[in-house]
Amino acid sequence: MRAARFHTWGSAPVVDDVPEPARAAGEVLVDVQAAAVAHLDATVASGTFDLKPPLPYAGGVEGAGIVVAGDGFEPGTQVMLRGGGLGLLRDGTWAERVSVPAKAVTRLDSPLAPEVAATFFVPATTAFVVLHDVARLGEDEEVIVVGAAGAVGSMVAQQARLAGAKVTGVVGREDQLADVPDGVTGVCLESTGDIERLAADRPASLLVDTLGGDGLVARTRWVRPGGRAAVIGYVTGTEVRLDLPSWLLDDVALLPVNMIRQERRAREVAGELVKRLSAGELSVAVQQYAFADAALALEDLRAGRVRGRAVLVP
């Protein structure tokens, strides 16, 4: 069978012919239908991360497929693959078949397209936790989502709309306005007039920010006094300068979102989110790559050229 593997740290993955996996006790043998290409995969492959699988290793911290054999799983069951050290301490999902610990296998009770099953978990559960557990979204709120064309931002915007909020989705470039979800008002950072109006009117009760960086404080001033800003990313930078007197005057609470601590909660809510995805109430944008193009997928991810989430299809 084929597997996309890293042979040295910092290199591109290579598609190799490798032996079929042998199912060990406590493992589940799965035919992989789709494998996500995530930012964590790129981080691990750099060799700078604290967790490192032994080289050579198949990448892929997330995926989805069909059970071939495994105690407690009926053959033919659609499952999500995540956890159990996949792509972090052992070979991951970038292979045509995998044998993985049972704890890394989650049965999907509602059918999903394979590329969605492989990629929904992080954006969908992050959005739910941000809105309902961290920000505690109430009725009739006005929400601004920064980075609304991205996988997580788009999902935040969709779920806020489903909860009854009025949602504005902010994107970085004009061409990204087409990727803002239906029912969400799109605004581009390049549109000076629109951004000035947000700053003048301060219409939002909640800001959900995926960009971070130097512009974060200015964006919190789109929120009315007494509101809050949930920070879930730092795409444009990891540092921000906060002038305490101005921040106190603005009166906007900054809420950090740590999804590592929220893994158990994310798994609790995943089932309901799968139902909404299966019913078409939510959607995940994916950009598919042939299995042989794993190196290109990783390159596009690092360069910010992926619209939604990248996924390999064996």
N, C-alpha and C positions, 0 to 999 in steps of 0.2 A: 504494500500500500504506500501512499505518498504522505509525507509530512513536511511542513515548512519549518526548518530548523535554523537556529543560530549556532555557528561553529566557533565564533570568537566574539568577545564583547565589543559593541559599537559597530558591528558589521551588519550587512543586509541579510535577511533570511534566505535560505536556499531550499528549494523543493527537492527532497531526497526520497529514494525508495528505501523503505525500512521494513523490518519484520512486523507481521501482524501482532497485535498485543495479546498477551495471555492473561485471562482473567484470574486474579488472585482472590483468595478468600476475603469476603467483605467488600468486593468491588462489583461494579456494574459495567458490562460491555455495551458500548453505544456506537451506533452508526452516526457520525457527525453530519448533519444537514447544513449547518451554517456555523461559522466561528467569527466572533467579534474581533475587531482590531481596535484596541483601546489605548488611551494615553498611558495606562499602567504598563501595557506591553512594551511601549517605547521606552519607558523609564527603566524597566527591568533589563531590556536588551542593551541599554547603555553601559551596564556594568557598574554604575555608580550607586545602585540601590542596595539597601542592606540585605534584602532577600535575593538569593541567586540560585537558580537550578544548576545542576552539574551540566557542563558543556559536553557534547552538543545537546540542545534541548529544543523541543517544539514549543513555540509561543502560544499565547491564547489563554487569557484568564476567564473568558466567558464563551459560551457556545450553546448549541441546542442540537438535539438529534432524536433518534428512535432507539429504544432499548432492544438489544439483541438477547441479552441474558443477564440475570442478576436476582439475588434473593430479595423478595419483597416488591419486585417490579415485573409486571406482565410484559412479555415480549410484544413490541409494537407500540408501547406507550411513548408519547411525546414527552420529552424532558428538557429542562434547562440545566446547563452545566456551569457551576460557579462554586468557588471555595475549595476546600480540601487541598490547598497548595497548588492548584492548577496554574501553570505558567509562572509560578513564584518559587516553588520548591521542587517541582517535578514537571514533566512534560505537560503541556497545556492542550488546548482544543484544536490547534492547527494541524489536524491529522484526519484522515478519512475514517478511522475508527480509534476509539480510546477505551481503556479500561480504567475507571476512576473510582475513588472511595465513594461509598453510598451516600456519605454526608454531603458530597459535592453534586448530588443529583436531586433535582426537584421536579416532581410530576406536575404537568400542566393539565388542569382539569377542564380547561376550555381550549379549543384548537387555535393555534396561531400560525401565521406564515413563518417558515423556519428563520428567515432573516430577522423577523420581529422577535421571535422567541429567544434568539441569541443576543439581542441588544436592548431589550426593553427595560431590564431590571434597574440599572443605575439611573437613567433619566426619570423613569416613572416613579420609583420609590423615593428618589431624592425630592422630586416635586411634591409628592404627598407629605413627606415629613416636614419640608420647609413650610408649606402652607398651613398644615393642620396641627402639627406638633410644636414647631418653633415659633412661627408667626401667629398662630391661632386665628386664622382668617375668620372674620365674622360675616354677617349678612350685609349686602349692599356696599361692599368696599370698592375702592378704586385702586387698582394695582398697576404698577409699572414694572415690566420685566425687561431688564437690560440683557441683551444677547438672545432675543426671542427667536432668532433663526437657528440657533444651535439646538442640539438634541435635548439638553436639560432645560434650557430657556423655553423652547417650544412646548415642552411638556408642562412646565410651570404655568405658562399662559393658557394652555388647554384646560388644565385642572382648575385654575382660578375661574375661568369662564363657566365650567360645569358647576362650580360652587355659587354662581350667581354674581360674581364680581364684574365690574367694568374694567377691561384690561387694555392697556397700551403696551405694545411691544416695540422696544427700541433696538435697532440694528446699526451696524457700523458702516455699511455701504448700501448704495441705492439698489444694487442688484439683489441684495438680501431681503428686500421688502416682499418679494414674491414668495419667500419661505415663511413669512409670518402666518400663523394659523388663522383659519377662517373665524370671523367674529371678533378679531383683535385689531385694534387700530395701530397701524404701522407708522413708526417715526424713525427717521434716519439721523444719526449723529452729524452727518454732513449738512443737514438742513438747519442753518443757523437760526432762522426764524422760529421753527418749531421748538428747538431747544431753548431759546430765549423765553418762549411762552411757558414752557414747563417750569423754568426757574422763576418766572414772575408769578404764575398762578399757584404753584405748589399744590397740584390737584390730588395727589395720591395719599392714601392712608398707609400704603405699604409699597416699598420698593424691594424687588428681588434682583440682586446684582450678581452676574456671572463673570464680570470683567475685572473688578478690583483695580489696583494701580492708582496712579496719582489722581485720576478723575473721580474716584469714589466719593469723596466728600462733596464735590460739586453736584453729583447726582443725588445725594441724600437731600439736597435742598430742593428737589422736586416733590418732596414729601411735606405735607402740612405739619405744623407743630403738634407734638403728641403722637406722631406716627412712628413707624419703625422701618428699618432697612435690614433685610436679611442678606448676608454675604455668603455665596456658595462657590465662588471661584476667583481666580486671579490671573486670567488669561493675559491681561495687559500689564501685569506687574505685581510683585509680592509685597510692596511697601507703600504706605500712605502716611502723609503727615497730617496730624490732627491738632488744630489749634483749640485748646480746651475752652477758652472763653466763647469763641464762635460756636463751637459744638453745643455748649450749654444753652446759648441763645437760640440756636436752631431747634433744639428740643426734639431730636430724632434719635430713637434708640437704635444702636447697632447690634444686630443679632448674628453671632457666628453659627455656622452650620457644620457640624462634624459628623459626617456620615459613617466614619469608622465606628464611632460609639453607637450609631443608630442601626447597625447591621441586623440585630434581632428584630427591631421594629420594622425595618424594611421588609424582612421576610414575612412578618405578620400581615402586612398590607398587600403583599404582592398578588395574592390570589384574587382579591377583588379587582385589582388593576388589570390582571389578565382577562377577567370577564369583560371589562370595559373595552379593552383592546380588541378582544374577539368580536364584540358587538359593534365595533366601529365608532365608539364614542370617543376614543383616544387613538392617536396614530403616532408612529415613530418613523421619521424619515431615515432611510438607509441608502447607502451607496455601495452597490455590490461589485466585488472583484472576483475574477476567476482565481481558483486556488493557486495557479502558477504565477499570479501577479501579487503575491504576498508582499514582496519588496516594494512594489509600486504603491500598494495600499498604505504601508507604513510611511513611505516617503510623503505621500499626499497628506496623511494625518499630521505629520510633523510640520508640514508647510502650511497647514490650515486650509487645504483645498477640499476637504471632505464636507459635503453638505449632509448634515445629520450624523449618522454613525456609519463607520466603515465595517463591511462584513465580507468574509471569504466564503465562497460557495464551492465545496469540493466537486 
